[in-house]
């Protein structure tokens, strides 16, 4: 059934998610089952990409699901923000310290 498929996808995500950020699995599973099958698949497919961009701060699993951090829009915005920060940091290297 559709719920079984969503459950299997959810527990694959739980296996890969940082253990200290999982929280209450049953509560998150309830939210996860409200997603479409396509959203569920996308959340598994984009998990590694999210974890890479999250860096030192990984959201709780509940927020990953409810805030749709797996969506292309969210990830693209995160990548844009990261690039802007990198450009700002690179520009400070050009600062002249001879004053």
C-alpha positions as CSV (number, residue, x, y, z in Angstrom):
1,X,0.0,0.0,0.0
2,X,1.0,3.6,-0.3
3,X,1.5,4.0,3.5
4,X,3.9,1.0,3.5
5,X,5.9,2.5,0.7
6,X,6.1,5.9,2.6
7,X,7.1,4.0,5.7
8,X,9.9,2.2,4.0
9,X,11.2,5.5,2.5
10,X,10.9,7.2,5.9
11,X,13.0,4.6,7.7
12,X,15.7,4.7,4.9
13,X,15.9,8.4,5.7
14,X,16.1,7.8,9.4
15,X,19.0,5.4,8.9
16,X,21.0,8.1,7.1
17,X,20.0,11.1,9.2
18,X,22.2,12.2,12.1
19,X,21.1,10.3,15.1
20,X,21.0,13.3,17.4
21,X,18.6,15.2,15.1
22,X,15.9,12.6,14.6
23,X,13.6,13.3,17.6
24,X,10.2,11.7,17.9
25,X,9.9,9.3,14.9
26,X,6.2,8.7,15.3
27,X,5.4,12.3,15.1
28,X,7.6,12.9,12.1
29,X,6.2,9.8,10.4
30,X,2.7,11.2,10.8
31,X,3.8,14.4,8.9
32,X,5.7,12.3,6.4
33,X,2.7,10.2,5.5
34,X,0.8,13.4,4.5
35,X,3.3,14.0,1.7
36,X,2.8,12.7,-1.8
37,X,4.7,9.7,-3.0
38,X,6.8,11.9,-5.3
39,X,7.7,14.2,-2.3
40,X,8.6,11.2,-0.2
41,X,11.0,9.9,-3.0
42,X,12.4,13.4,-3.5
43,X,13.1,13.7,0.3
44,X,15.2,10.5,0.1
45,X,16.9,11.4,-3.2
46,X,17.9,14.9,-2.0
47,X,18.9,13.9,1.6
48,X,22.7,13.7,0.9
49,X,22.5,17.0,-0.9
50,X,20.7,18.6,2.0
51,X,23.2,17.2,4.6
52,X,26.1,18.5,2.5
53,X,24.7,22.0,2.3
54,X,23.6,22.0,6.0
55,X,27.2,21.6,7.0
56,X,27.5,22.0,10.8
57,X,23.8,22.7,11.4
58,X,21.4,20.0,10.4
59,X,17.8,20.7,11.1
60,X,15.7,18.3,13.1
61,X,14.1,15.6,11.0
62,X,10.7,17.1,11.7
63,X,11.8,20.4,10.3
64,X,13.4,18.7,7.3
65,X,10.0,17.2,6.5
66,X,7.7,20.0,7.4
67,X,9.8,22.8,5.9
68,X,10.4,20.8,2.7
69,X,14.2,21.2,2.9
70,X,14.4,18.4,0.3
71,X,12.7,20.5,-2.4
72,X,14.6,21.8,-5.4
73,X,13.5,25.4,-4.5
74,X,14.9,25.1,-0.9
75,X,18.1,23.5,-2.0
76,X,18.7,26.0,-4.8
77,X,18.1,28.9,-2.4
78,X,20.5,27.4,0.1
79,X,23.2,26.9,-2.6
80,X,22.7,30.6,-3.7
81,X,23.1,31.8,-0.1
82,X,26.2,29.6,0.4
83,X,27.8,31.0,-2.8
84,X,27.1,34.6,-1.7
85,X,28.8,33.9,1.7
86,X,31.8,32.4,-0.1
87,X,32.1,35.5,-2.3
88,X,31.9,37.8,0.7
89,X,34.6,35.8,2.5
90,X,36.8,35.7,-0.6
91,X,36.5,39.5,-1.0
92,X,37.8,40.1,2.5
93,X,41.1,38.5,1.5
94,X,41.8,41.5,-0.7
95,X,41.5,43.9,2.2
96,X,44.7,46.0,2.4
97,X,46.2,45.8,5.8
98,X,48.9,48.4,5.1
99,X,47.4,51.5,6.6
